Amino acid sequence: MLLYRYKGLKLKLHPQVYEPAEDTFLLAENLAVRKGDIALDMGTGTGIIALLMAQKAEYVLGVDINPIAVRLARENAELNGIMNVDFRLSDLFENIDGKFDLITFNAPYLPGKPKELIDFALVGGVNGREVLDRFIEEVELHLKPGGRVQIVQSSITGVDETLQKLENAGFKAEVTAKKHVFFEDIILIRAQAK
């Protein structure tokens, strides 16, 4: 089992779970979590973002469609002695109750259909936006008044389209960070319910 270290966290990795990369770190370095927040980490993977948020938040729920990721994230919470976090299997908001102060999502964006579990972290549907668009349609129902959303996405899946869809869904949205990697920009969008 590989062990990875980041900002004081020890993380186990698994070949069928997305390994923290530039997109993860862009979000990690710009987390909008506040002391006492109730937070949700969508597509939690190794659990790294949920565990970082748990250092400030009152409670964090991390969800993933990949059962191996959910198991791994639980192990990583245990490994780091972090107790105010829980992990659950969920296809986006399917198994989620309650409302949150902050919801984070490192969205999958490659076009195509997932063939194995790891693909759910990368493949966002036929046009690469289907998962992200479903998330945008449903996210407001799971936010407390004044709640915040942070989305990581690639420039190849239409940042302007995401900003427009968030505005249409009742959010004030803006790009708050960006990093150029190979052939794309990784974009961090922050949205707040109006």
KOLMAR-611342 format. One record per residue: x negated, y, z of N, C-alpha, C in turn. Coordinates in nm, 4 decimals. Example, Ala and Ser with C-alpha at 12.3 -4.5 7.8 and 13.67 -1.06 7.14 Angstrom:
<<-1.3190; -0.5690; 0.7800>; <-1.2300; -0.4500; 0.7800>; <-1.3200; -0.3300; 0.7800>> <<-1.2850; -0.2250; 0.7080>; <-1.3670; -0.1060; 0.7140>; <-1.2900; 0.0030; 0.7870>> 
***
This chain:
<<-0.0860; -0.1201; 0.0000>; <0.0000; 0.0000; 0.0000>; <-0.0890; 0.1243; 0.0000>> <<-0.0710; 0.2093; -0.0990>; <-0.1502; 0.3321; -0.1087>; <-0.1052; 0.4328; -0.0032>> <<-0.2002; 0.5043; 0.0518>; <-0.1667; 0.6092; 0.1468>; <-0.2114; 0.7433; 0.0909>> <<-0.1232; 0.8411; 0.0986>; <-0.1479; 0.9723; 0.0413>; <-0.1355; 1.0732; 0.1551>> <<-0.2181; 1.1760; 0.1549>; <-0.2105; 1.2775; 0.2603>; <-0.1798; 1.4140; 0.1989>> <<-0.0893; 1.4877; 0.2665>; <-0.0555; 1.6225; 0.2206>; <-0.0068; 1.7036; 0.3394>> <<-0.0685; 1.8181; 0.3638>; <-0.0284; 1.9105; 0.4715>; <-0.0001; 1.8378; 0.6035>> <<-0.0883; 1.7510; 0.6419>; <-0.0740; 1.6812; 0.7697>; <0.0164; 1.5586; 0.7657>> <<0.0832; 1.5340; 0.6532>; <0.1677; 1.4152; 0.6405>; <0.0882; 1.2988; 0.5821>> <<0.1202; 1.1776; 0.6291>; <0.0678; 1.0558; 0.5670>; <0.1847; 0.9931; 0.4918>> <<0.1630; 0.9560; 0.3662>; <0.2712; 0.9006; 0.2858>; <0.2295; 0.7702; 0.2198>> <<0.3145; 0.6706; 0.2343>; <0.2969; 0.5487; 0.1562>; <0.3532; 0.5754; 0.0174>> <<0.2929; 0.5167; -0.0833>; <0.3409; 0.5290; -0.2215>; <0.3857; 0.3928; -0.2705>> <<0.4634; 0.3921; -0.3784>; <0.5117; 0.2676; -0.4396>; <0.5185; 0.2908; -0.5901>> <<0.4786; 0.1917; -0.6715>; <0.4783; 0.2118; -0.8174>; <0.6159; 0.2407; -0.8782>> <<0.7247; 0.2069; -0.8083>; <0.8596; 0.2336; -0.8607>; <0.9231; 0.3594; -0.7996>> <<0.8407; 0.4407; -0.7306>; <0.8888; 0.5659; -0.6702>; <0.7992; 0.6797; -0.7188>> <<0.8618; 0.7899; -0.7589>; <0.7872; 0.9041; -0.8128>; <0.6814; 0.9518; -0.7141>> <<0.5587; 0.9583; -0.7609>; <0.4474; 1.0033; -0.6773>; <0.4437; 1.1563; -0.6771>> <<0.4235; 1.2177; -0.5595>; <0.4163; 1.3639; -0.5561>; <0.3168; 1.4170; -0.6594>> <<0.3606; 1.5205; -0.7336>; <0.2788; 1.5783; -0.8406>; <0.2982; 1.7303; -0.8396>> <<0.2551; 1.7972; -0.9469>; <0.2593; 1.9437; -0.9512>; <0.3973; 2.0011; -0.9212>> <<0.5022; 1.9359; -0.9733>; <0.6387; 1.9853; -0.9489>; <0.6742; 1.9758; -0.7999>> <<0.6353; 1.8643; -0.7377>; <0.6588; 1.8452; -0.5939>; <0.5893; 1.9552; -0.5144>> <<0.4618; 1.9809; -0.5495>; <0.3823; 2.0771; -0.4734>; <0.4320; 2.2206; -0.4934>> <<0.4844; 2.2512; -0.6136>; <0.5408; 2.3840; -0.6380>; <0.6570; 2.4085; -0.5409>> <<0.7420; 2.3077; -0.5232>; <0.8537; 2.3176; -0.4293>; <0.8011; 2.3208; -0.2854>> <<0.7081; 2.2311; -0.2542>; <0.6542; 2.2220; -0.1177>; <0.5937; 2.3543; -0.0712>> <<0.5262; 2.4240; -0.1625>; <0.4588; 2.5485; -0.1261>; <0.5543; 2.6681; -0.1216>> <<0.6771; 2.6493; -0.1671>; <0.7742; 2.7595; -0.1721>; <0.9065; 2.7241; -0.1047>> <<0.9042; 2.6305; -0.0120>; <1.0286; 2.5872; 0.0524>; <1.0967; 2.7026; 0.1254>> <<1.2263; 2.7168; 0.1032>; <1.3041; 2.8251; 0.1644>; <1.3736; 2.7789; 0.2922>> <<1.3192; 2.6761; 0.3566>; <1.3805; 2.6228; 0.4784>; <1.3564; 2.7185; 0.5949>> <<1.4593; 2.7311; 0.6794>; <1.4516; 2.8194; 0.7967>; <1.4716; 2.7372; 0.9234>> <<1.4209; 2.7908; 1.0316>; <1.4370; 2.7235; 1.1610>; <1.5862; 2.7023; 1.1877>> <<1.6212; 2.5790; 1.2239>; <1.7603; 2.5479; 1.2574>; <1.8480; 2.5087; 1.1398>> <<1.7950; 2.5106; 1.0169>; <1.8734; 2.4726; 0.8983>; <1.9180; 2.3258; 0.9040>> <<2.0308; 2.3014; 0.8421>; <2.0736; 2.1653; 0.8080>; <2.0466; 2.1561; 0.6577>> <<1.9578; 2.0643; 0.6178>; <1.9094; 2.0636; 0.4794>; <1.9316; 1.9283; 0.4117>> <<1.9405; 1.9350; 0.2794>; <1.9579; 1.8156; 0.1966>; <1.8497; 1.8150; 0.0904>> <<1.7792; 1.7024; 0.0784>; <1.6795; 1.6859; -0.0275>; <1.7319; 1.5831; -0.1259>> <<1.7717; 1.6311; -0.2427>; <1.8287; 1.5466; -0.3478>; <1.7149; 1.4823; -0.4270>> <<1.7235; 1.3520; -0.4518>; <1.6170; 1.2832; -0.5249>; <1.4888; 1.2822; -0.4432>> <<1.4970; 1.2338; -0.3213>; <1.3909; 1.2514; -0.2218>; <1.2607; 1.1767; -0.2525>> <<1.2669; 1.0692; -0.3306>; <1.1445; 0.9962; -0.3665>; <1.0719; 0.9431; -0.2442>> <<0.9453; 0.9820; -0.2260>; <0.8657; 0.9383; -0.1099>; <0.9162; 1.0009; 0.0197>> <<1.0019; 1.1030; 0.0082>; <1.0528; 1.1749; 0.1249>; <0.9688; 1.2961; 0.1613>> <<0.8678; 1.3270; 0.0825>; <0.7732; 1.4338; 0.1174>; <0.8411; 1.5682; 0.1447>> <<0.9345; 1.6096; 0.0587>; <1.0001; 1.7403; 0.0773>; <1.0897; 1.7367; 0.2012>> <<1.1651; 1.6293; 0.2190>; <1.2506; 1.6150; 0.3374>; <1.1668; 1.6206; 0.4649>> <<1.0522; 1.5554; 0.4659>; <0.9663; 1.5525; 0.5846>; <0.9045; 1.6897; 0.6124>> <<0.8685; 1.7614; 0.5063>; <0.8173; 1.8978; 0.5242>; <0.9273; 1.9892; 0.5791>> <<1.0488; 1.9755; 0.5258>; <1.1599; 2.0586; 0.5736>; <1.1928; 2.0270; 0.7191>> <<1.1797; 1.8994; 0.7572>; <1.2141; 1.8557; 0.8934>; <1.1248; 1.9209; 0.9989>> <<1.0111; 1.9744; 0.9574>; <0.9227; 2.0420; 1.0525>; <0.9836; 2.1739; 1.1016>> <<1.0778; 2.2314; 1.0248>; <1.1453; 2.3558; 1.0640>; <1.2951; 2.3345; 1.0870>> <<1.3554; 2.2534; 1.0022>; <1.5013; 2.2356; 1.0042>; <1.5459; 2.1598; 1.1296>> <<1.6728; 2.1781; 1.1631>; <1.7300; 2.1016; 1.2735>; <1.7502; 1.9565; 1.2307>> <<1.7977; 1.9385; 1.1058>; <1.8256; 1.8040; 1.0540>; <1.8119; 1.8067; 0.9021>> <<1.7563; 1.7000; 0.8475>; <1.7425; 1.6867; 0.7022>; <1.7947; 1.5506; 0.6588>> <<1.8742; 1.5522; 0.5513>; <1.9181; 1.4289; 0.4866>; <1.8490; 1.4214; 0.3516>> <<1.7822; 1.3100; 0.3250>; <1.7209; 1.2876; 0.1944>; <1.7961; 1.1767; 0.1242>> <<1.8326; 1.1983; -0.0017>; <1.9053; 1.0953; -0.0764>; <1.8340; 1.0650; -0.2078>> <<1.8542; 0.9425; -0.2544>; <1.7961; 0.9013; -0.3822>; <1.8823; 0.7904; -0.4398>> <<1.8839; 0.7811; -0.5716>; <1.9582; 0.6760; -0.6410>; <1.8768; 0.5459; -0.6432>> <<1.7479; 0.5573; -0.6115>; <1.6546; 0.4449; -0.6142>; <1.6436; 0.3843; -0.4737>> <<1.6915; 0.2591; -0.4539>; <1.6876; 0.1986; -0.3192>; <1.5451; 0.1810; -0.2654>> <<1.4479; 0.1621; -0.3541>; <1.3082; 0.1489; -0.3091>; <1.2610; 0.2822; -0.2511>> <<1.3018; 0.3926; -0.3135>; <1.2655; 0.5265; -0.2640>; <1.3244; 0.5494; -0.1249>> <<1.4494; 0.5112; -0.1048>; <1.5155; 0.5314; 0.0250>; <1.4408; 0.4540; 0.1333>> <<1.4068; 0.3295; 0.1045>; <1.3315; 0.2467; 0.1996>; <1.1930; 0.3082; 0.2290>> <<1.1250; 0.3510; 0.1225>; <0.9914; 0.4095; 0.1359>; <0.9958; 0.5393; 0.2169>> <<1.0942; 0.6246; 0.1890>; <1.1074; 0.7517; 0.2617>; <1.1301; 0.7262; 0.4110>> <<1.2112; 0.6248; 0.4439>; <1.2335; 0.5881; 0.5856>; <1.1015; 0.5455; 0.6512>> <<1.0251; 0.4648; 0.5779>; <0.8947; 0.4200; 0.6301>; <0.8025; 0.5396; 0.6518>> <<0.8067; 0.6361; 0.5593>; <0.7205; 0.7541; 0.5718>; <0.7615; 0.8424; 0.6894>> <<0.8905; 0.8507; 0.7162>; <0.9370; 0.9265; 0.8337>; <0.8853; 0.8593; 0.9612>> <<0.8965; 0.7272; 0.9657>; <0.8489; 0.6492; 1.0806>; <0.6977; 0.6656; 1.0986>> <<0.6258; 0.6552; 0.9885>; <0.4798; 0.6672; 0.9884>; <0.4342; 0.8009; 1.0468>> <<0.5151; 0.9052; 1.0254>; <0.4804; 1.0398; 1.0722>; <0.5523; 1.0782; 1.2017>> <<0.6327; 0.9860; 1.2561>; <0.7032; 1.0122; 1.3816>; <0.8056; 1.1239; 1.3706>> <<0.8645; 1.1394; 1.2522>; <0.9647; 1.2451; 1.2314>; <1.1039; 1.1849; 1.2493>> <<1.1771; 1.2360; 1.3474>; <1.3038; 1.1739; 1.3878>; <1.4285; 1.2479; 1.3389>> <<1.4163; 1.3762; 1.3046>; <1.5342; 1.4562; 1.2692>; <1.5630; 1.4511; 1.1189>> <<1.5373; 1.3345; 1.0602>; <1.5599; 1.3156; 0.9175>; <1.6229; 1.1788; 0.8975>> <<1.7093; 1.1707; 0.7965>; <1.7750; 1.0441; 0.7641>; <1.7702; 1.0281; 0.6132>> <<1.7711; 0.9043; 0.5671>; <1.7664; 0.8786; 0.4229>; <1.8791; 0.7844; 0.3848>> <<1.9351; 0.8085; 0.2661>; <2.0544; 0.7355; 0.2237>; <2.0534; 0.7177; 0.0726>> <<2.1089; 0.6064; 0.0279>; <2.1253; 0.5799; -0.1148>; <2.2442; 0.6614; -0.1653>> <<2.2238; 0.7397; -0.2726>; <2.3337; 0.8189; -0.3272>; <2.3006; 0.8625; -0.4695>> <<2.3994; 0.8528; -0.5576>; <2.3891; 0.9079; -0.6925>; <2.4381; 1.0525; -0.6832>> <<2.3428; 1.1448; -0.6797>; <2.3708; 1.2857; -0.6501>; <2.4538; 1.2949; -0.5214>> <<2.5738; 1.3559; -0.5263>; <2.6496; 1.3820; -0.4036>; <2.7467; 1.2693; -0.3659>> <<2.7401; 1.1580; -0.4352>; <2.8359; 1.0478; -0.4183>; <2.8559; 1.0043; -0.2717>> <<2.7489; 0.9881; -0.1960>; <2.7598; 0.9388; -0.0570>; <2.7244; 1.0458; 0.0448>> <<2.7601; 1.1704; 0.0159>; <2.7226; 1.2815; 0.1034>; <2.8469; 1.3507; 0.1577>> <<2.8497; 1.3657; 0.2902>; <2.9551; 1.4424; 0.3569>; <2.8907; 1.5647; 0.4180>> <<2.9717; 1.6611; 0.4516>; <2.9204; 1.7779; 0.5234>; <2.8646; 1.8841; 0.4314>> <<2.8236; 1.9938; 0.4936>; <2.7716; 2.1089; 0.4182>; <2.6340; 2.1455; 0.4724>> <<2.5545; 2.2077; 0.3855>; <2.4137; 2.2316; 0.4154>; <2.3763; 2.3786; 0.3964>> <<2.2743; 2.4206; 0.4718>; <2.2190; 2.5553; 0.4565>; <2.1281; 2.5625; 0.3340>> <<2.0570; 2.4520; 0.3081>; <1.9622; 2.4476; 0.1981>; <1.9688; 2.3117; 0.1296>> <<1.9745; 2.3136; -0.0032>; <1.9693; 2.1906; -0.0827>; <1.8556; 2.2047; -0.1826>> <<1.7640; 2.1081; -0.1823>; <1.6526; 2.1079; -0.2780>; <1.6722; 1.9947; -0.3779>> <<1.6257; 2.0174; -0.5022>; <1.6369; 1.9148; -0.6063>; <1.5252; 1.9317; -0.7077>> <<1.4380; 1.8312; -0.7139>; <1.3365; 1.8245; -0.8194>; <1.4009; 1.7404; -0.9296>> <<1.4614; 1.8087; -1.0254>; <1.5503; 1.7432; -1.1220>; <1.4740; 1.6630; -1.2281>> <<1.5258; 1.5438; -1.2632>; <1.4682; 1.4702; -1.3765>; <1.5028; 1.5436; -1.5059>> <<1.4123; 1.5402; -1.6048>; <1.4378; 1.6244; -1.7226>; <1.4008; 1.5619; -1.8561>> <<1.3453; 1.4439; -1.8577>; <1.3126; 1.3842; -1.9873>; <1.4389; 1.3297; -2.0515>> <<1.4555; 1.3457; -2.1837>; <1.5718; 1.2889; -2.2502>; <1.5601; 1.1368; -2.2564>> <<1.6742; 1.0690; -2.2461>; <1.6759; 0.9235; -2.2586>; <1.7623; 0.8585; -2.1527>> <<1.7532; 0.7262; -2.1474>; <1.8278; 0.6485; -2.0476>; <1.7272; 0.5749; -1.9593>> <<1.7496; 0.5740; -1.8266>; <1.6582; 0.5025; -1.7376>; <1.6575; 0.3520; -1.7678>> <<1.5377; 0.2940; -1.7745>; <1.5246; 0.1500; -1.7986>; <1.4826; 0.0765; -1.6721>> <<1.4037; 0.1439; -1.5865>; <1.3673; 0.0849; -1.4577>; <1.3844; 0.1914; -1.3497>> <<1.3738; 0.1515; -1.2230>; <1.4055; 0.2431; -1.1120>; <1.3263; 0.3735; -1.1153>> <<1.1973; 0.3667; -1.1458>; <1.1140; 0.4875; -1.1481>; <1.1689; 0.5906; -1.2482>> <<1.2340; 0.5430; -1.3541>; <1.2846; 0.6316; -1.4594>; <1.3908; 0.7301; -1.4094>> <<1.4627; 0.6939; -1.3018>; <1.5650; 0.7848; -1.2493>; <1.5042; 0.9168; -1.2017>> <<1.3757; 0.9150; -1.1650>; <1.3078; 1.0364; -1.1205>; <1.2666; 1.1245; -1.2377>> <<1.2638; 1.0673; -1.3573>; <1.2083; 1.1364; -1.4736>; <1.3103; 1.1643; -1.5829>> <<1.4036; 1.0725; -1.6022>; <1.4947; 1.0767; -1.7162>; <1.6289; 1.1386; -1.6742>> <<1.6651; 1.2488; -1.7411>; <1.7835; 1.3246; -1.7012>; <1.9036; 1.3061; -1.7909>> <<1.9082; 1.1958; -1.8677>; <2.0211; 1.1713; -1.9571>; <1.9827; 1.1962; -2.1021>> <<2.0770; 1.1748; -2.1913>; <2.0509; 1.1804; -2.3357>; <1.9789; 1.3089; -2.3767>> <<2.0259; 1.4253; -2.3250>; <1.9623; 1.5521; -2.3631>; <1.8639; 1.6031; -2.2570>> <<1.8427; 1.5236; -2.1529>; <1.7505; 1.5626; -2.0460>; <1.8121; 1.6526; -1.9400>> <<1.9372; 1.6980; -1.9621>; <2.0029; 1.7927; -1.8695>; <2.1231; 1.7348; -1.7966>> <<2.1654; 1.6162; -1.8331>; <2.2925; 1.5638; -1.7797>; <2.2943; 1.5580; -1.6275>> <<2.1863; 1.5084; -1.5666>; <2.1806; 1.4960; -1.4209>; <2.1813; 1.6353; -1.3570>> <<2.1005; 1.7255; -1.4097>; <2.0929; 1.8623; -1.3576>; <2.2282; 1.9334; -1.3702>> <<2.2944; 1.9181; -1.4843>; <2.4248; 1.9832; -1.5038>; <2.5301; 1.9291; -1.4074>> <<2.5285; 1.7972; -1.3821>; <2.6210; 1.7379; -1.2834>; <2.5941; 1.7968; -1.1448>> <<2.4657; 1.8091; -1.1118>; <2.4253; 1.8664; -0.9827>; <2.4803; 2.0087; -0.9686>> <<2.4619; 2.0911; -1.0714>; <2.5070; 2.2316; -1.0675>; <2.6593; 2.2391; -1.0511>> <<2.7320; 2.1491; -1.1176>; <2.8790; 2.1490; -1.1077>; <2.9267; 2.1181; -0.9663>> <<2.8517; 2.0340; -0.8937>; <2.8992; 1.9847; -0.7633>; <2.8369; 2.0529; -0.6428>> <<2.7226; 2.1201; -0.6610>; <2.6429; 2.1651; -0.5459>; <2.7166; 2.2620; -0.4550>> <<2.7971; 2.3518; -0.5102>; <2.8618; 2.4546; -0.4293>; <2.9541; 2.3951; -0.3222>> <<3.0133; 2.2804; -0.3530>; <3.1046; 2.2142; -0.2582>; <3.0317; 2.1643; -0.1337>> <<2.9001; 2.1569; -0.1405>; <2.8217; 2.0995; -0.0304>; <2.7352; 2.2027; 0.0409>> <<2.7620; 2.3312; 0.0133>; <2.6859; 2.4391; 0.0765>; <2.7693; 2.5123; 0.1802>> <<2.7047; 2.5513; 0.2885>; <2.7690; 2.6396; 0.3852>; <2.7777; 2.7790; 0.3225>> <<2.8617; 2.8685; 0.3744>; <2.8649; 3.0056; 0.3234>; <2.7242; 3.0662; 0.3286>> <<2.6827; 3.1298; 0.2190>; <2.5484; 3.1879; 0.2130>; <2.4379; 3.0851; 0.1939>> <<2.4780; 2.9602; 0.1641>; <2.3808; 2.8522; 0.1461>; <2.2886; 2.8751; 0.0275>> <<2.1718; 2.8094; 0.0314>; <2.0693; 2.8278; -0.0703>; <2.0392; 2.6969; -0.1418>> <<1.9982; 2.7096; -0.2676>; <1.9610; 2.5936; -0.3482>; <1.8240; 2.6223; -0.4096>> <<1.7370; 2.5226; -0.4096>; <1.6098; 2.5339; -0.4806>; <1.6007; 2.4176; -0.5789>> <<1.5830; 2.4521; -0.7064>; <1.5767; 2.3523; -0.8127>; <1.4419; 2.3635; -0.8827>> <<1.3763; 2.2499; -0.9001>; <1.2548; 2.2453; -0.9822>; <1.2950; 2.1845; -1.1153>> <<1.2542; 2.2493; -1.2242>; <1.2819; 2.1922; -1.3560>; <1.1711; 2.2296; -1.4528>> <<1.1718; 2.1647; -1.5674>; <1.0729; 2.1927; -1.6707>; <1.1264; 2.2966; -1.7676>> <<1.0358; 2.3748; -1.8233>; <1.0734; 2.4736; -1.9254>; <1.1299; 2.4055; -2.0500>> <<1.1003; 2.2779; -2.0697>; <1.1500; 2.2106; -2.1912>; <1.2991; 2.1764; -2.1834>> <<1.3606; 2.1942; -2.0647>; <1.5049; 2.1659; -2.0554>; <1.5894; 2.2908; -2.0400>> <<1.5386; 2.4062; -2.0792>; <1.6247; 2.5243; -2.0853>; <1.6489; 2.5938; -1.9537>> <<1.5532; 2.6721; -1.9102>; <1.5636; 2.7469; -1.7842>; <1.6765; 2.8492; -1.7908>> <<1.6885; 2.9205; -1.9030>; <1.7965; 3.0197; -1.9167>; <1.9332; 2.9549; -1.9052>> <<1.9449; 2.8353; -1.9613>; <2.0720; 2.7622; -1.9533>; <2.1055; 2.7288; -1.8077>> <<2.0056; 2.6880; -1.7313>; <2.0264; 2.6571; -1.5890>; <2.0678; 2.7823; -1.5124>> <<1.9975; 2.8931; -1.5358>; <2.0315; 3.0188; -1.4678>; <2.1745; 3.0606; -1.5000>> <<2.2135; 3.0481; -1.6272>; <2.3484; 3.0855; -1.6693>; <2.4536; 2.9952; -1.6048>> <<2.4260; 2.8649; -1.6017>; <2.5226; 2.7714; -1.5413>; <2.5368; 2.7967; -1.3918>> <<2.4275; 2.8314; -1.3252>; <2.4342; 2.8642; -1.1831>; <2.5154; 2.9919; -1.1613>> <<2.4925; 3.0938; -1.2449>; <2.5716; 3.2190; -1.2363>; <2.7201; 3.1886; -1.2562>> <<2.7498; 3.1057; -1.3573>; <2.8894; 3.0688; -1.3862>; <2.9527; 2.9922; -1.2702>> <<2.8693; 2.9211; -1.1934>; <2.9194; 2.8423; -1.0800>; <2.9266; 2.9264; -0.9521>> <<2.8981; 3.0575; -0.9640>; <2.9141; 3.1466; -0.8489>; <2.7872; 3.1715; -0.7684>> <<2.6724; 3.1542; -0.8313>; <2.5454; 3.1776; -0.7622>; <2.4727; 3.2986; -0.8190>> <<2.3917; 3.3597; -0.7349>; <2.2916; 3.4557; -0.7806>; <2.1646; 3.3725; -0.7924>> <<2.1087; 3.3639; -0.9132>; <1.9960; 3.2732; -0.9364>; <1.8780; 3.3460; -0.9983>> <<1.7571; 3.3052; -0.9591>; <1.6360; 3.3655; -1.0157>; <1.5210; 3.2660; -1.0123>> <<1.4253; 3.2861; -1.1016>; <1.3023; 3.2075; -1.1007>; <1.2111; 3.2692; -0.9947>> <<1.1649; 3.1857; -0.8991>; <1.0826; 3.2391; -0.7897>; <0.9376; 3.1916; -0.7971>> <<0.9100; 3.0884; -0.8772>; <0.7714; 3.0415; -0.8929>; <0.7621; 2.9629; -1.0232>> <<0.6383; 2.9555; -1.0744>; <0.6182; 2.8896; -1.2032>; <0.4747; 2.8399; -1.2087>> <<0.4554; 2.7241; -1.2712>; <0.3202; 2.6709; -1.2877>; <0.3094; 2.6068; -1.4249>> <<0.2041; 2.6402; -1.4988>; <0.1846; 2.5827; -1.6321>; <0.1066; 2.4510; -1.6205>> <<0.1644; 2.3461; -1.6786>; <0.0995; 2.2149; -1.6774>; <0.1090; 2.1558; -1.8176>> <<-0.0021; 2.1249; -1.8786>; <-0.0074; 2.0651; -2.0116>; <0.0767; 2.1440; -2.1116>> <<0.1911; 2.0858; -2.1538>; <0.2716; 2.1430; -2.2619>; <0.3963; 2.2140; -2.2099>> <<0.4060; 2.2349; -2.0794>; <0.5300; 2.2899; -2.0235>; <0.4995; 2.3802; -1.9052>> <<0.6005; 2.4574; -1.8669>; <0.5952; 2.5290; -1.7396>; <0.6880; 2.4557; -1.6439>> <<0.6422; 2.4395; -1.5211>; <0.7295; 2.3875; -1.4165>; <0.7852; 2.5098; -1.3454>> <<0.9161; 2.5159; -1.3358>; <0.9864; 2.6347; -1.2870>; <1.0574; 2.6028; -1.1557>> <<1.0494; 2.6954; -1.0612>; <1.1268; 2.6833; -0.9381>; <1.2339; 2.7922; -0.9399>> <<1.3575; 2.7485; -0.9297>; <1.4730; 2.8398; -0.9295>; <1.5329; 2.8402; -0.7900>> <<1.5609; 2.9608; -0.7420>; <1.6328; 2.9732; -0.6146>; <1.7688; 3.0335; -0.6449>> <<1.8710; 2.9706; -0.5894>; <2.0069; 3.0201; -0.6108>; <2.0758; 3.0352; -0.4756>> <<2.1533; 3.1411; -0.4639>; <2.2283; 3.1642; -0.3405>; <2.3742; 3.1864; -0.3773>> <<2.4612; 3.1221; -0.2997>; <2.6044; 3.1398; -0.3239>; <2.6399; 3.2872; -0.3050>> <<2.7163; 3.3435; -0.4012>; <2.7531; 3.4872; -0.3945>; <2.8559; 3.5111; -0.2862>> 
***
